[in-house]
Amino acid sequence: MNIVKLARPEIQALTAYDAAAQVDDTIRLNANESPLSGSVGKFRRPLNRYPEVRPQRLQAALAKRFECRADQLLVTRGSSEAIDLLIRAFCIAGVDNVLTSSPSFEMYRHFAIIQNAENIQVPTLAENDFAIDVDALINACTSNTKIIFVCSPNNPTGASLPRAELLRLLDARKSSSVVVVDEAYIEYGTESSAVDLLEQHPNLMILRTLSKALGFAGARCGAVVASADAIGMLNAVQAPYALATPVVECVEDAMQSVQLALAEQAVAGVIAERERLMAVIRDFSFVKKVWPSEANFFLIRVDNAELVMQRTAEQKVLLRDFGCSLPDCIRISVGSHQDSKRLLSALETLAEARL
Ligand SMILES: Cc1ncc(COP(=O)(O)O)c(C=O)c1O
């Protein structure tokens, strides 16, 4: 089954924008650029010139990192752009729907609203540490369910979807829906990437980001990994020159092995700090529950979330209140050891006041 057949008909028929040719050692009078190479920054490709239509070296480097072929990967402006591209490419406005677990990353819903695609939310199993409920996801599908987003590890709960469960979902929706596995936090967890399932499961697509474990949130760089056919189609939807030259060059440089080794060390540090912090926080009397986490954050439930948010903010420590979907629940990102000290001292004042 070619998954492209599930996309909007006009998108299936779309061809990529015919951008001005970019050929080395030529005089470029074909793109209405300025001949003035400015003095801002020191880049291999001067900023008076458009960036590459698609950053090929970066694409190859990310494909190596994410263990796929280059033609199975599209570089995107963070995985946020990939979510938007996918929903726009597959969902007919006012007709198709997108399935998500609840709670999960809110941007799936946000981009669904922009495309006027219904978002059907399927509760996770709260009593089972918010496990993603694959049976409920399968049962909630309609004939217009084009995309199922599975965030693993899930934001904000920290729970991963076991591979056997993912396989069940992929098989159940084999020729009817795209299953998008958002692996934004995978480096912090125990499950391996689903990338090796791509050949056998053409309805699988994977989102990766450089914003978390690789420490490049400010660069806005991510990727969709999918069948070459699907990537070809998404390539036609994405704007030409989507990735700016400074971003391309700085991320290309970061893909060197030395930088990657440093990022790996940083991930190990965050995992150790997460476990230490969770153990300390669990002992505060006002903390009712600390959920296990496979990400660089964890979720807690407290007696009075408003007060915790207020007291930590007074100490200039910002947490994320999830009260609107999970009463009295707060998500804590794991920072440096120094950051944890600040957080814990703010929480200690609450413990002393016997919240
Ligand atoms: C689950 C998940 N997916 C995707 C993103 C978007 O990341 P970015 O656009 O920075 O790649 C986030 C950001 O927090 C996230 O939590």
The ligand as an SDF file (V2000), in Angstrom:
LIG
                    3D

 16 16  0  0  0  0  0  0  0  0999 V2000
    6.2430   15.6640   21.9240 C   0  0  0  0  0  0  0  0  0  0  0  0
    6.7840   16.8500   21.2170 C   0  0  0  0  0  0  0  0  0  0  0  0
    6.8450   16.8350   19.9000 N   0  0  0  0  0  0  0  0  0  0  0  0
    7.3140   17.8660   19.2040 C   0  0  0  0  0  0  0  0  0  0  0  0
    7.7420   19.0050   19.8520 C   0  0  0  0  0  0  0  0  0  0  0  0
    8.1810   20.1520   19.0200 C   0  0  0  0  0  0  0  0  0  0  0  0
    9.5280   20.2600   19.0480 O   0  0  0  0  0  0  0  0  0  0  0  0
   10.3360   21.1290   17.9920 P   0  0  0  0  0  0  0  0  0  0  0  0
    9.3860   21.8520   17.1230 O   0  0  0  0  0  0  0  0  0  0  0  0
   11.1630   22.0200   18.8050 O   0  0  0  0  0  0  0  0  0  0  0  0
   11.1270   20.1100   17.2290 O   0  0  0  0  0  0  0  0  0  0  0  0
    7.7070   19.0640   21.2500 C   0  0  0  0  0  0  0  0  0  0  0  0
    8.1450   20.2700   21.9510 C   0  0  0  0  0  0  0  0  0  0  0  0
    8.1180   20.4240   23.1310 O   0  0  0  0  0  0  0  0  0  0  0  0
    7.1980   17.9620   21.9440 C   0  0  0  0  0  0  0  0  0  0  0  0
    7.0970   17.9520   23.2800 O   0  0  0  0  0  0  0  0  0  0  0  0
  1  2  1  0
  2  3  1  0
  2 15  2  0
  3  4  2  0
  4  5  1  0
  5  6  1  0
  5 12  2  0
  6  7  1  0
  7  8  1  0
  8  9  2  0
  8 10  1  0
  8 11  1  0
 12 13  1  0
 12 15  1  0
 13 14  2  0
 15 16  1  0
M  END
$$$$
